[in-house]
């Protein structure tokens, strides 16, 4: 399990931090969901774990929920409705993070 290297030196696993952020964002992360909801939750976790490589959990949560002009004023979380859209979102995140402008 990878450890997260955050400014606060959080020693929890990346998975644990990502799950905490996902649960704050999406209170419906519970067992016995339909397949589409489970897929969306998996994509949400993937995006959160990717974002946690760049930002702290509170920043990730805020960023995912805040309307963003780069995404037609939609919150990034609204863009994870398909695997394709999720991959594109992660490409954009990577692009901006490499340039320190996100």
TORKOL-4160 file (C-alpha; in steps of 0.2 Angstrom, whole numbers, padded with zeros to 4 digits, m for minus):
102
<pt num="1" X="0000" Y="0000" Z="0000"/>
<pt num="2" X="0007" Y="0017" Z="m0005"/>
<pt num="3" X="0009" Y="0030" Z="0009"/>
<pt num="4" X="0003" Y="0047" Z="0005"/>
<pt num="5" X="0016" Y="0061" Z="0007"/>
<pt num="6" X="0006" Y="0076" Z="0011"/>
<pt num="7" X="0011" Y="0092" Z="0020"/>
<pt num="8" X="0004" Y="0087" Z="0036"/>
<pt num="9" X="0013" Y="0070" Z="0035"/>
<pt num="10" X="m0002" Y="0060" Z="0035"/>
<pt num="11" X="0003" Y="0042" Z="0038"/>
<pt num="12" X="m0014" Y="0034" Z="0032"/>
<pt num="13" X="m0014" Y="0024" Z="0016"/>
<pt num="14" X="m0019" Y="0033" Z="0001"/>
<pt num="15" X="m0034" Y="0021" Z="0000"/>
<pt num="16" X="m0040" Y="0026" Z="0017"/>
<pt num="17" X="m0038" Y="0045" Z="0013"/>
<pt num="18" X="m0047" Y="0043" Z="m0003"/>
<pt num="19" X="m0061" Y="0033" Z="0004"/>
<pt num="20" X="m0063" Y="0047" Z="0018"/>
<pt num="21" X="m0064" Y="0060" Z="0004"/>
<pt num="22" X="m0076" Y="0050" Z="m0006"/>
<pt num="23" X="m0088" Y="0047" Z="0008"/>
<pt num="24" X="m0088" Y="0066" Z="0012"/>
<pt num="25" X="m0092" Y="0070" Z="m0006"/>
<pt num="26" X="m0104" Y="0055" Z="m0009"/>
<pt num="27" X="m0113" Y="0050" Z="0006"/>
<pt num="28" X="m0121" Y="0035" Z="m0004"/>
<pt num="29" X="m0105" Y="0025" Z="m0004"/>
<pt num="30" X="m0113" Y="0010" Z="0004"/>
<pt num="31" X="m0115" Y="m0008" Z="0000"/>
<pt num="32" X="m0129" Y="m0015" Z="m0011"/>
<pt num="33" X="m0129" Y="m0003" Z="m0025"/>
<pt num="34" X="m0133" Y="m0005" Z="m0043"/>
<pt num="35" X="m0119" Y="m0009" Z="m0055"/>
<pt num="36" X="m0119" Y="0009" Z="m0063"/>
<pt num="37" X="m0118" Y="0017" Z="m0046"/>
<pt num="38" X="m0104" Y="0005" Z="m0041"/>
<pt num="39" X="m0094" Y="0010" Z="m0057"/>
<pt num="40" X="m0096" Y="0028" Z="m0054"/>
<pt num="41" X="m0090" Y="0026" Z="m0036"/>
<pt num="42" X="m0075" Y="0016" Z="m0043"/>
<pt num="43" X="m0071" Y="0031" Z="m0055"/>
<pt num="44" X="m0074" Y="0043" Z="m0041"/>
<pt num="45" X="m0061" Y="0034" Z="m0030"/>
<pt num="46" X="m0049" Y="0033" Z="m0045"/>
<pt num="47" X="m0050" Y="0052" Z="m0047"/>
<pt num="48" X="m0048" Y="0056" Z="m0029"/>
<pt num="49" X="m0033" Y="0045" Z="m0027"/>
<pt num="50" X="m0025" Y="0053" Z="m0042"/>
<pt num="51" X="m0029" Y="0070" Z="m0035"/>
<pt num="52" X="m0022" Y="0066" Z="m0018"/>
<pt num="53" X="m0005" Y="0064" Z="m0027"/>
<pt num="54" X="m0005" Y="0083" Z="m0029"/>
<pt num="55" X="m0016" Y="0090" Z="m0015"/>
<pt num="56" X="m0022" Y="0087" Z="0002"/>
<pt num="57" X="m0038" Y="0079" Z="0006"/>
<pt num="58" X="m0048" Y="0095" Z="0010"/>
<pt num="59" X="m0042" Y="0103" Z="m0006"/>
<pt num="60" X="m0047" Y="0088" Z="m0016"/>
<pt num="61" X="m0064" Y="0088" Z="m0009"/>
<pt num="62" X="m0067" Y="0107" Z="m0012"/>
<pt num="63" X="m0060" Y="0106" Z="m0029"/>
<pt num="64" X="m0071" Y="0091" Z="m0034"/>
<pt num="65" X="m0087" Y="0100" Z="m0028"/>
<pt num="66" X="m0083" Y="0118" Z="m0034"/>
<pt num="67" X="m0090" Y="0123" Z="m0051"/>
<pt num="68" X="m0075" Y="0125" Z="m0062"/>
<pt num="69" X="m0074" Y="0137" Z="m0077"/>
<pt num="70" X="m0062" Y="0125" Z="m0086"/>
<pt num="71" X="m0077" Y="0113" Z="m0086"/>
<pt num="72" X="m0091" Y="0124" Z="m0092"/>
<pt num="73" X="m0094" Y="0129" Z="m0074"/>
<pt num="74" X="m0098" Y="0111" Z="m0069"/>
<pt num="75" X="m0090" Y="0103" Z="m0053"/>
<pt num="76" X="m0076" Y="0091" Z="m0059"/>
<pt num="77" X="m0086" Y="0077" Z="m0049"/>
<pt num="78" X="m0100" Y="0079" Z="m0062"/>
<pt num="79" X="m0089" Y="0074" Z="m0076"/>
<pt num="80" X="m0085" Y="0056" Z="m0070"/>
<pt num="81" X="m0101" Y="0049" Z="m0077"/>
<pt num="82" X="m0091" Y="0037" Z="m0089"/>
<pt num="83" X="m0074" Y="0029" Z="m0090"/>
<pt num="84" X="m0070" Y="0040" Z="m0105"/>
<pt num="85" X="m0074" Y="0056" Z="m0096"/>
<pt num="86" X="m0065" Y="0051" Z="m0081"/>
<pt num="87" X="m0049" Y="0047" Z="m0091"/>
<pt num="88" X="m0051" Y="0064" Z="m0099"/>
<pt num="89" X="m0053" Y="0073" Z="m0082"/>
<pt num="90" X="m0037" Y="0064" Z="m0076"/>
<pt num="91" X="m0028" Y="0070" Z="m0091"/>
<pt num="92" X="m0033" Y="0088" Z="m0088"/>
<pt num="93" X="m0029" Y="0087" Z="m0070"/>
<pt num="94" X="m0011" Y="0080" Z="m0074"/>
<pt num="95" X="m0009" Y="0094" Z="m0087"/>
<pt num="96" X="m0013" Y="0108" Z="m0075"/>
<pt num="97" X="m0004" Y="0100" Z="m0061"/>
<pt num="98" X="0012" Y="0098" Z="m0071"/>
<pt num="99" X="0011" Y="0117" Z="m0074"/>
<pt num="100" X="0006" Y="0121" Z="m0056"/>
<pt num="101" X="m0010" Y="0130" Z="m0062"/>
<pt num="102" X="m0024" Y="0119" Z="m0055"/>
